[in-house]
């Protein structure tokens, strides 16, 4: 064993000499020195490995920086493109605005022209009506003059009640001879061609308007799409710029995402609270309407009482009439004289009028009952909506309670993490204090050794190595302490945020509870009003049934009166038949007299009267033809204006249809956007 130890000692000395450690070495301290040398070699190897890893990490960092350069260039190019797109958007917007102003100006011009055309049409209509009135006056004059040619001017002494035949109207199927209007023809082709040209122009204008409307819609869609793309690009650019020059921390992203979710939830809760407030306002308005309806019910009750009183009076009158009818039946046909008959007819008409009035009152009462039913249905629907709103509030409250429970769990976890971190901090501080004490003890022992000036190098090496290990442990513990302090600060911040969110949720819960209490109070009030309205409707239904019974009794009395009236009418019809026979005989005599008088008139007519009156009528006829031609020209112009007006109206209707279709598409897009918002909120 001594030989082996000597060999190991010699090899160790050679190794130390090669490393330029030329100090004296004892045989007893050789194993310790060997261990120290091995440790030193291991540390140097580890150091070289760490240097290699560091160089590799630096190379990776350089490569990452090199890879970031094209991204930065891309960001710069995107910024340029964004600016170019913004400029393009501005120019397109200006072009669209200019086109919009141009088309609005053209539409205004068309509206002004349309108003002018309407004014001209009205004026032409007025002129046409005036000309027609003049034409009718001239025709009447002509008819009067022509009747003079066929009738005598002397009155008939005995023919006061004689009915004359038809007055012969003036009719001239053929043109007069030696007249300038024989070859007159209407210019149909000219105004037909003008109408066709006008129709083609209007079609072209309408096609241009449709094309412009389509282009406008496409431009608007492109502008919206470009705006959306710009917003997305701006958000992406802001995100990338925020990430450049900062360390990528996923915790920050999760925190931001949670904050955004919390803000979105808070906004949703605020919106729901606003909706609940609006529904409360609606319910208050419905309560006011219910009070108004209650006042109306009271008025209807008063009217029903008045109707009942009037029905009692009518019953008494009906009984008196039945007594009178019984007296008439007992008296027989002898009482059916003219005076009694007229009295009965007057009474029957009065009864019929009263029955009609009663039927109208009944219809009013039925309509009021139907209105009450409508009000009741409306109240029930309001009640259903109110219950739905309360269920929604309960669901929201349960959701808020669940969120509060989740936040409390997160708080408890944060508190437990904080307590664990504090315990770790205390433990690390205790370890650091122990290490400090050990270091002080070692330093004291080292100072004692120096004082004693002992040449025990082995103990000094041990102490130095122990000191270095303790210092490294102290540094490690300090680093761990710093990390623990950082985590404790982060936990404190999370605790503060959770406390703030808890306070906000508690405030919202208190608000919702107060609102639910107020809604419950309103529900109780509405229930009381519903009970009172149900009682009132029951009373109204009972009164309505009573009125229906009275109406049936009145109908029976009316049927009896109708039977009596039929008997009296049969008697009157017999007397009227005899009167008609006498009138027919008198009419026959009058017809014979009129025929004889007509024969005398035809004999007295002469040719001289014909020629004189025709000479007088020729200038009137010429005037009449001129008026007819003027009226025909006016009709043509009026027809042309009517066609233009109809075409303009058709254009306006088309534009209105296009506007309606656009409104429909916009409403569909708004619905899709609302659906997407709901899906996003659910997500």
matplotlib code that plots the C-alpha trace (Angstrom):
import matplotlib.pyplot as plt

x = [0.0, 2.9, 4.2, 0.8, 0.5, 4.0, 3.2, -0.1, 1.8, 4.5, 1.8, 0.0, 3.1, 3.9, 0.4, 0.7, 4.1, 2.5, -0.1, 2.6, 1.7, 5.3, 4.5, 5.6, 3.2, 3.0, 2.3, -0.7, -2.5, -2.1, -5.6, -7.2, -5.1, -6.0, -9.7, -9.3, -7.5, -10.2, -12.8, -10.8, -10.5, -14.2, -15.1, -12.8, -14.5, -18.0, -16.8, -15.7, -19.1, -20.9, -18.9, -19.8, -23.5, -23.2, -21.6, -24.4, -27.0, -25.4, -25.5, -29.2, -29.8, -28.0, -30.1, -33.3, -32.3, -31.5, -34.9, -36.6, -35.1, -37.4, -40.3, -39.4, -39.1, -42.5, -44.0, -42.5, -43.9, -47.3, -47.2, -46.5, -49.3, -51.6, -50.8, -51.4, -54.7, -55.7, -54.9, -56.8, -59.7, -59.7, -59.6, -62.4, -64.4, -64.0, -65.0, -68.0, -69.0, -68.7, -70.7, -73.3, -73.6, -73.8, -76.6, -78.4, -78.3, -79.6, -82.4, -83.3, -83.4, -85.6, -87.8, -88.1, -88.9, -91.4, -93.1, -93.1, -94.6, -97.2, -98.0, -98.4, -100.6, -102.8, -103.0, -103.8, -106.5, -108.0, -107.9, -109.4, -112.2, -112.9, -113.0, -115.3, -117.6, -117.7, -118.2, -121.1, -122.7, -122.4, -123.9, -126.8, -127.3, -127.2, -129.7, -132.0, -131.8, -132.4, -135.4, -136.9, -136.9, -139.0, -141.3, -143.7, -143.5, -147.2, -148.2, -150.9, -154.0, -155.1, -151.8, -150.4, -149.9, -148.9, -145.5, -143.5, -141.3, -137.5, -135.9, -134.1, -130.3, -128.4, -126.4, -124.4, -122.8, -121.6, -119.7, -121.4, -120.9, -118.6, -116.7, -112.9, -112.7, -113.6, -110.0, -108.8, -106.7, -105.1, -101.2, -101.0, -97.6, -95.9, -96.9, -96.5, -92.9, -92.3, -93.8, -91.5, -88.5, -89.5, -90.0, -86.5, -85.0, -86.7, -85.6, -82.0, -82.2, -83.7, -80.9, -78.3, -79.9, -79.9, -76.3, -75.3, -77.3, -75.5, -72.1, -72.9, -73.8, -70.6, -68.5, -70.1, -69.4, -65.8, -65.4, -66.7, -64.5, -61.4, -62.3, -62.5, -59.2, -57.6, -58.9, -57.5, -54.2, -54.0, -54.7, -52.1, -49.5, -50.1, -49.8, -46.5, -45.1, -46.0, -44.2, -41.0, -38.4, -40.2, -39.8, -42.5, -44.4, -47.5, -48.7, -49.2, -51.3, -53.4, -53.9, -54.9, -57.3, -58.8, -59.1, -60.8, -63.2, -64.0, -64.5, -66.8, -68.7, -69.1, -70.3, -72.8, -74.0, -74.3, -76.3, -78.6, -79.1, -80.0, -82.4, -84.0, -84.3, -86.0, -88.3, -89.1, -90.0, -92.3, -93.9, -94.6, -96.1, -98.3, -99.4, -100.4, -102.4, -104.0, -105.1, -106.6, -108.4, -109.7, -111.2, -112.7, -114.2, -115.9, -117.3, -118.5, -120.3, -122.1, -123.1, -124.3, -126.5, -127.9, -128.6, -130.4, -132.6, -133.4, -134.2, -136.6, -138.4, -138.5, -140.0, -142.8, -143.4, -143.4, -146.0, -148.2, -147.8, -148.7, -151.9, -152.8, -152.1, -154.4, -157.1, -156.7, -157.0, -160.2, -161.6, -161.0, -160.8, -163.3, -160.6, -158.2, -159.2, -156.8, -156.2, -155.6, -153.5, -151.2, -150.9, -150.0, -147.4, -145.9, -145.7, -144.2, -141.6, -140.8, -140.4, -138.1, -136.0, -135.8, -134.9, -132.2, -130.9, -130.9, -129.1, -126.5, -126.1, -125.7, -123.1, -121.3, -121.5, -120.2, -117.3, -116.5, -116.5, -114.2, -112.0, -111.9, -110.9, -108.2, -106.9, -106.9, -104.9, -102.5, -102.2, -101.5, -98.9, -97.3, -97.4, -95.7, -93.0, -92.6, -92.1, -89.7, -87.7, -87.7, -86.5, -83.7, -82.7, -82.7, -80.5, -78.1, -78.0, -77.2, -74.5, -73.1, -73.1, -71.2, -68.7, -68.3, -67.8, -65.1, -63.4, -63.5, -61.9, -59.2, -58.7, -58.4, -55.8, -53.9, -54.0, -52.7, -50.0, -49.1, -48.9, -46.8, -44.5, -44.2, -43.4, -40.7, -39.4, -39.2, -37.5, -35.0, -34.3, -33.6, -31.3, -29.5, -29.1, -27.7, -25.3, -24.2, -23.6, -21.6, -19.6, -18.9, -17.9, -15.6, -14.1, -13.5, -11.8, -9.8, -8.7, -7.7, -5.7, -3.9, -3.2, -1.8, 0.2, -0.2, 1.1, -1.8, -2.6, -5.0, -7.4, -7.1, -8.0, -11.0, -12.1, -11.7, -13.7, -16.4, -16.5, -16.9, -19.6, -21.4, -21.1, -22.5, -25.3, -26.0, -26.1, -28.5, -30.7, -30.7, -31.8, -34.5, -35.5, -35.8, -37.9, -40.1, -40.5, -41.4, -44.0, -45.3, -45.7, -47.5, -49.8, -50.5, -51.4, -53.7, -55.2, -55.9, -57.4, -59.6, -60.7, -61.6, -63.6, -65.3, -66.3, -67.7, -69.7, -71.0, -72.2, -73.8, -75.5, -76.8, -78.2, -79.8, -81.3, -82.8, -84.2, -85.6, -87.3, -88.8, -90.0, -91.6, -93.4, -94.6, -95.7, -97.8, -99.4, -100.1, -101.6, -104.0, -105.0, -105.5, -107.8, -109.9, -110.0, -111.1, -114.0, -115.0, -115.0, -117.2, -119.7, -119.7, -120.2, -123.2, -124.7, -124.1, -126.0, -128.8, -128.9, -128.9, -131.9, -133.8, -132.8, -134.4, -137.6, -137.7, -137.2, -140.2, -142.3, -141.0, -142.0, -145.5, -145.6, -144.3, -147.1, -149.7, -148.0, -148.1, -151.9, -152.3, -150.0, -152.1, -155.2, -153.3, -152.1, -155.6, -156.7, -153.5, -154.3, -157.7, -156.0, -153.5, -156.2, -157.8, -154.4, -153.8, -157.1, -156.3, -152.8, -154.3, -156.5, -153.6, -151.5, -154.3, -154.4, -150.6, -150.7, -153.3, -151.3, -148.1, -149.9, -151.1, -147.6, -146.1, -148.8, -148.0, -144.3, -143.2, -140.1, -139.6, -138.8, -136.4, -134.4, -134.3, -133.1, -130.5, -129.1, -128.8, -127.2, -124.4, -122.0, -122.7, -121.8, -118.5, -117.7, -118.6, -116.2, -113.4, -114.1, -114.0, -110.6, -109.2, -110.5, -108.9, -105.5, -105.9, -106.7, -103.5, -101.4, -103.0, -102.4, -98.7, -98.4, -100.2, -97.7, -94.7, -96.2, -96.9, -93.3, -91.9, -94.1, -92.9, -89.3, -90.0, -91.7, -88.6, -86.3, -88.5, -88.4, -84.6, -84.4, -86.7, -84.5, -81.4, -83.2, -84.1, -80.4, -79.2, -81.7, -80.5, -76.9, -77.8, -79.5, -76.4, -74.2, -76.4, -76.2, -72.4, -72.3, -74.5, -72.3, -69.2, -70.7, -71.6, -68.1]
y = [0.0, 2.3, 1.9, 2.6, 5.7, 6.9, 6.4, 8.4, 11.0, 11.3, 11.5, 14.1, 16.1, 15.9, 17.0, 20.0, 20.9, 20.8, 23.2, 25.4, 24.6, 24.4, 24.8, 22.1, 19.2, 16.9, 13.1, 13.3, 16.1, 14.4, 12.9, 16.2, 18.0, 15.3, 15.8, 19.5, 19.1, 16.8, 19.4, 22.1, 20.2, 19.4, 23.1, 24.1, 21.6, 22.8, 26.3, 25.5, 23.7, 26.8, 29.0, 26.8, 26.9, 30.7, 31.0, 28.9, 31.0, 34.2, 32.7, 31.9, 35.4, 36.8, 34.5, 35.7, 39.3, 38.5, 36.9, 40.0, 42.3, 41.0, 41.2, 44.8, 45.5, 43.8, 46.1, 49.1, 47.9, 47.3, 50.8, 52.1, 50.0, 51.2, 54.8, 54.1, 52.4, 55.3, 57.7, 55.5, 55.4, 59.2, 59.6, 57.0, 58.7, 62.1, 60.5, 58.9, 62.1, 64.0, 61.4, 61.4, 65.2, 65.1, 62.5, 64.3, 67.5, 65.6, 64.1, 67.5, 68.8, 65.9, 66.7, 70.3, 69.3, 66.8, 69.5, 71.8, 69.1, 68.4, 72.1, 72.1, 69.0, 70.7, 73.8, 71.8, 69.9, 73.2, 74.5, 71.3, 71.5, 75.1, 74.2, 71.2, 73.4, 75.8, 72.9, 71.6, 75.1, 75.3, 71.8, 72.8, 75.9, 73.7, 71.2, 74.1, 75.5, 72.1, 71.5, 74.7, 73.3, 70.3, 72.0, 74.9, 77.9, 78.0, 76.5, 73.8, 74.7, 71.3, 69.4, 70.4, 66.8, 65.4, 63.8, 64.8, 62.4, 62.6, 65.7, 65.0, 65.7, 67.2, 64.6, 65.1, 61.9, 63.5, 66.7, 69.6, 70.4, 73.2, 73.0, 73.5, 70.6, 67.7, 66.4, 66.9, 64.0, 63.7, 63.7, 60.4, 59.3, 62.5, 62.4, 58.6, 58.9, 61.6, 59.4, 56.5, 58.8, 60.0, 56.4, 55.5, 58.5, 57.6, 54.0, 55.1, 57.5, 54.7, 52.3, 54.9, 55.5, 51.7, 51.4, 54.3, 52.8, 49.5, 51.2, 53.2, 50.0, 48.3, 51.3, 51.4, 47.7, 48.2, 51.1, 49.0, 46.1, 48.4, 50.0, 46.5, 45.6, 48.8, 48.3, 44.7, 45.9, 48.7, 46.3, 43.8, 46.6, 47.9, 44.4, 43.8, 47.2, 46.5, 43.2, 44.6, 45.6, 43.9, 40.4, 38.0, 37.1, 34.8, 35.8, 39.4, 38.1, 35.9, 38.8, 41.1, 38.5, 38.2, 41.9, 42.2, 39.4, 41.2, 44.5, 42.8, 41.1, 44.5, 46.1, 43.3, 43.8, 47.5, 46.9, 44.5, 47.0, 49.6, 47.2, 46.5, 50.2, 50.6, 47.7, 49.3, 52.5, 50.6, 48.8, 52.2, 53.4, 50.3, 50.9, 54.5, 53.0, 50.5, 53.3, 55.2, 52.0, 51.7, 55.2, 54.1, 51.1, 53.3, 55.5, 52.3, 51.3, 54.6, 54.2, 50.7, 52.0, 54.6, 51.9, 49.7, 52.6, 53.4, 49.7, 49.7, 52.7, 51.0, 47.9, 50.0, 51.6, 48.1, 46.9, 49.8, 49.1, 45.5, 46.6, 48.9, 46.1, 43.8, 46.5, 46.8, 43.0, 43.0, 45.8, 44.0, 45.4, 48.2, 50.1, 49.9, 53.3, 55.8, 57.7, 54.6, 53.1, 56.1, 56.2, 52.5, 53.1, 56.0, 53.9, 51.0, 53.3, 54.8, 51.2, 50.3, 53.3, 52.6, 49.0, 50.2, 52.5, 49.7, 47.4, 50.1, 50.5, 46.7, 46.8, 49.5, 47.5, 44.4, 46.5, 47.8, 44.3, 43.2, 46.2, 45.2, 41.7, 43.2, 45.3, 42.1, 40.2, 43.1, 43.1, 39.4, 39.8, 42.6, 40.3, 37.5, 39.9, 41.1, 37.5, 36.8, 39.9, 38.7, 35.3, 37.0, 39.0, 35.9, 34.1, 37.0, 37.2, 33.4, 34.0, 36.9, 34.7, 32.0, 34.6, 35.9, 32.3, 31.9, 35.1, 34.1, 30.8, 32.7, 35.0, 32.1, 30.5, 33.8, 34.1, 30.5, 31.2, 34.4, 32.6, 29.8, 32.5, 34.2, 30.9, 30.2, 33.7, 33.2, 29.8, 31.3, 34.2, 31.6, 29.7, 32.9, 33.8, 30.4, 30.7, 34.1, 32.7, 29.8, 32.3, 34.5, 31.4, 30.3, 33.8, 33.9, 30.5, 31.7, 34.8, 32.6, 30.4, 33.4, 34.6, 31.3, 31.4, 27.7, 26.4, 24.1, 24.7, 21.9, 23.6, 26.9, 25.2, 23.5, 26.8, 28.6, 26.0, 26.0, 29.8, 29.7, 27.1, 29.1, 32.3, 30.5, 29.1, 32.6, 34.1, 31.3, 32.0, 35.7, 35.0, 32.8, 35.5, 38.0, 35.7, 35.0, 38.7, 39.3, 36.5, 38.0, 41.4, 39.8, 37.9, 41.2, 42.9, 40.0, 40.2, 43.9, 43.4, 40.6, 42.7, 45.6, 43.2, 41.7, 45.1, 46.0, 42.7, 43.3, 46.8, 45.4, 42.7, 45.3, 47.3, 44.2, 43.3, 46.7, 46.5, 43.1, 44.4, 47.3, 44.9, 42.6, 45.6, 46.6, 43.0, 43.1, 46.3, 44.9, 41.8, 44.0, 45.9, 42.7, 41.4, 44.6, 44.5, 40.9, 41.7, 44.6, 42.4, 39.9, 42.6, 43.8, 40.3, 39.9, 43.2, 42.2, 38.9, 40.8, 43.2, 40.3, 38.8, 42.1, 42.3, 38.9, 40.0, 43.1, 41.0, 38.8, 42.0, 43.3, 40.0, 40.4, 44.0, 42.9, 40.3, 43.0, 45.4, 42.6, 42.3, 46.1, 46.1, 43.5, 45.6, 48.7, 46.7, 45.8, 49.4, 50.4, 47.8, 49.5, 52.9, 51.5, 50.3, 53.8, 55.4, 53.1, 54.0, 57.7, 57.1, 55.5, 58.6, 60.9, 58.8, 59.1, 62.9, 63.2, 61.2, 63.5, 66.6, 65.3, 64.7, 68.3, 69.5, 67.6, 69.0, 72.6, 72.4, 74.0, 74.1, 77.8, 77.4, 74.6, 76.8, 79.8, 77.9, 76.0, 79.3, 80.5, 77.3, 77.1, 79.6, 78.0, 74.6, 76.1, 77.3, 73.9, 72.2, 74.6, 73.9, 70.2, 70.5, 72.5, 70.0, 67.2, 69.0, 69.7, 66.0, 65.0, 67.3, 66.2, 62.5, 63.3, 65.0, 62.1, 59.6, 61.7, 62.0, 58.2, 57.6, 59.9, 58.2, 54.9, 56.1, 57.3, 54.0, 52.2, 54.4, 53.8, 50.0, 50.1, 52.2, 49.6, 46.7, 48.5, 49.1, 45.4, 44.4, 46.8, 45.4, 41.8, 42.9, 44.5, 41.2, 39.2, 41.7, 41.3, 37.5, 37.7, 39.9, 37.5, 34.6, 36.6, 37.4, 33.7, 32.8]
z = [0.0, 0.7, -2.8, -4.3, -2.1, -3.2, -6.9, -6.5, -4.6, -7.4, -10.1, -8.2, -7.8, -11.5, -12.3, -10.0, -11.5, -14.9, -13.7, -12.2, -8.5, -7.2, -3.5, -1.0, -0.6, 2.3, 2.1, 4.4, 2.5, -0.9, -1.1, -0.3, -2.9, -5.4, -4.7, -5.0, -8.3, -9.7, -8.7, -10.3, -13.5, -13.5, -12.9, -15.8, -18.1, -17.0, -17.6, -21.1, -21.7, -20.4, -22.7, -25.6, -24.7, -24.3, -27.7, -29.2, -27.4, -28.8, -32.3, -31.9, -30.6, -33.7, -36.0, -34.2, -34.7, -38.3, -38.7, -37.0, -39.6, -42.5, -40.1, -39.3, -43.1, -43.5, -40.9, -42.6, -46.0, -44.4, -42.9, -46.4, -47.9, -45.1, -45.9, -49.6, -48.9, -46.7, -49.6, -52.0, -49.6, -49.3, -53.1, -53.5, -50.8, -52.6, -55.9, -54.3, -52.6, -55.9, -57.7, -54.9, -55.1, -58.9, -58.8, -56.0, -58.1, -61.1, -58.9, -57.7, -61.3, -62.2, -59.2, -60.3, -63.8, -62.5, -60.4, -63.5, -65.6, -62.9, -62.9, -66.7, -66.5, -63.9, -66.0, -69.1, -67.2, -66.0, -69.6, -70.9, -68.3, -69.3, -73.0, -72.2, -70.2, -73.2, -75.5, -73.4, -73.3, -77.1, -77.4, -75.2, -77.3, -80.4, -78.9, -78.0, -81.4, -83.0, -80.8, -82.1, -85.6, -84.4, -81.9, -82.0, -79.8, -78.9, -75.5, -75.3, -73.4, -72.2, -72.1, -68.7, -67.4, -70.8, -71.0, -74.1, -75.9, -76.2, -77.5, -80.7, -80.4, -83.3, -85.1, -88.4, -89.6, -92.9, -93.6, -95.2, -98.8, -100.0, -96.6, -96.1, -93.6, -95.9, -96.4, -92.8, -91.3, -87.9, -87.7, -85.7, -87.0, -85.8, -82.2, -82.1, -83.2, -80.6, -77.9, -79.0, -78.8, -75.4, -74.2, -75.4, -73.7, -70.4, -70.7, -71.2, -68.3, -66.1, -67.1, -66.3, -63.0, -62.2, -63.3, -61.1, -58.1, -58.6, -58.8, -55.7, -53.8, -55.0, -54.0, -50.6, -50.1, -51.2, -48.8, -45.9, -46.8, -47.1, -43.7, -42.1, -43.6, -42.4, -38.9, -38.9, -40.3, -37.8, -34.9, -36.2, -36.6, -33.1, -31.8, -33.6, -32.6, -29.0, -29.2, -30.8, -28.2, -25.3, -23.9, -24.9, -21.7, -22.1, -18.6, -19.9, -22.8, -20.5, -18.1, -21.0, -22.3, -18.9, -18.5, -21.9, -21.0, -17.7, -19.5, -22.1, -19.3, -17.5, -20.7, -21.2, -17.6, -18.1, -21.3, -19.5, -16.7, -19.3, -20.9, -17.5, -16.8, -20.2, -19.4, -16.1, -17.8, -20.2, -17.3, -15.6, -18.9, -19.0, -15.4, -16.4, -19.3, -17.0, -14.8, -17.8, -18.8, -15.2, -15.5, -18.9, -17.2, -14.6, -17.4, -19.2, -16.0, -15.8, -19.5, -18.8, -15.9, -18.2, -20.8, -18.2, -17.2, -20.9, -21.4, -18.5, -20.1, -23.4, -21.8, -20.4, -23.8, -25.3, -22.9, -23.7, -27.4, -26.8, -25.0, -27.9, -30.4, -28.4, -28.5, -32.3, -32.7, -30.6, -32.6, -35.9, -39.4, -38.6, -36.8, -39.7, -40.9, -42.4, -39.1, -37.0, -39.8, -39.9, -36.1, -36.1, -38.8, -36.9, -33.8, -35.7, -37.2, -33.8, -32.4, -35.3, -34.7, -31.0, -31.7, -34.1, -31.4, -28.9, -31.4, -31.9, -28.1, -27.8, -30.5, -28.6, -25.4, -27.3, -28.8, -25.3, -24.0, -26.8, -26.0, -22.4, -23.5, -25.7, -22.7, -20.6, -23.2, -23.5, -19.7, -19.7, -22.4, -20.4, -17.4, -19.4, -20.6, -17.0, -15.8, -18.6, -17.6, -14.0, -15.1, -17.1, -14.1, -11.9, -14.4, -14.6, -10.8, -10.7, -13.3, -11.3, -8.1, -10.0, -11.1, -7.6, -6.3, -9.0, -8.1, -4.4, -5.3, -7.3, -4.3, -1.9, -4.3, -4.5, -0.7, -0.3, -2.9, -1.0, 2.3, 0.8, -0.7, 2.6, 4.3, 1.7, 2.2, 5.9, 5.4, 2.9, 5.3, 8.1, 5.9, 5.0, 8.6, 9.4, 6.5, 7.7, 11.2, 9.8, 7.7, 10.7, 12.7, 9.9, 9.6, 13.4, 13.2, 10.2, 12.1, 15.0, 12.7, 11.2, 14.7, 15.8, 12.5, 12.0, 8.7, 8.2, 4.6, 4.4, 6.9, 5.1, 1.8, 3.4, 5.0, 1.7, -0.2, 2.5, 2.3, -1.5, -1.3, 1.4, -0.7, -3.8, -1.7, -0.3, -3.9, -4.9, -1.9, -2.7, -6.3, -5.0, -2.5, -5.3, -7.4, -4.4, -3.7, -7.4, -7.2, -3.9, -5.6, -8.6, -6.2, -4.4, -7.7, -8.6, -5.2, -5.6, -9.1, -7.8, -4.8, -7.2, -9.4, -6.3, -5.1, -8.5, -8.7, -5.2, -6.1, -9.3, -7.1, -4.7, -7.7, -9.2, -5.8, -5.4, -8.9, -8.3, -5.1, -7.0, -9.7, -7.2, -5.7, -9.2, -9.8, -6.7, -7.8, -11.2, -9.6, -7.6, -10.8, -12.7, -10.0, -10.0, -13.8, -13.8, -11.4, -13.6, -16.7, -14.9, -14.0, -17.6, -18.9, -16.5, -17.7, -21.3, -20.8, -19.2, -22.2, -24.6, -22.8, -23.0, -26.7, -27.3, -25.6, -27.8, -30.9, -30.0, -29.5, -32.8, -34.6, -33.3, -34.5, -37.9, -38.2, -37.5, -40.0, -42.7, -42.2, -42.5, -45.6, -47.3, -46.8, -48.2, -51.2, -52.1, -52.1, -54.0, -56.7, -57.3, -57.5, -60.1, -62.4, -62.4, -63.1, -66.1, -67.6, -67.2, -68.7, -71.8, -72.4, -72.0, -74.5, -77.1, -76.6, -77.0, -80.3, -81.7, -80.7, -82.3, -85.6, -85.5, -84.9, -87.8, -90.2, -89.1, -89.8, -93.2, -95.4, -94.9, -91.2, -92.1, -94.6, -92.3, -89.3, -91.3, -92.6, -89.0, -87.9, -90.6, -88.8, -85.5, -87.1, -88.4, -84.9, -83.5, -85.9, -84.9, -81.2, -81.9, -83.6, -80.8, -78.2, -80.2, -80.2, -76.5, -75.9, -77.8, -75.8, -72.6, -73.6, -74.3, -70.9, -69.2, -70.8, -69.6, -66.1, -66.0, -67.1, -64.5, -61.9, -63.1, -62.7, -59.2, -58.3, -59.5, -57.4, -54.4, -55.0, -55.2, -52.0, -50.3, -51.5, -50.2, -46.8, -46.8, -47.4, -44.8, -42.2, -43.1, -42.6, -39.3, -38.2, -39.2, -37.3, -34.2, -34.5, -34.8, -31.7, -29.8, -30.8, -29.9, -26.5, -26.0, -26.8]

ax = plt.figure().add_subplot(projection="3d")
ax.plot(x, y, z, "-o")
ax.set_aspect("equal")
plt.show()
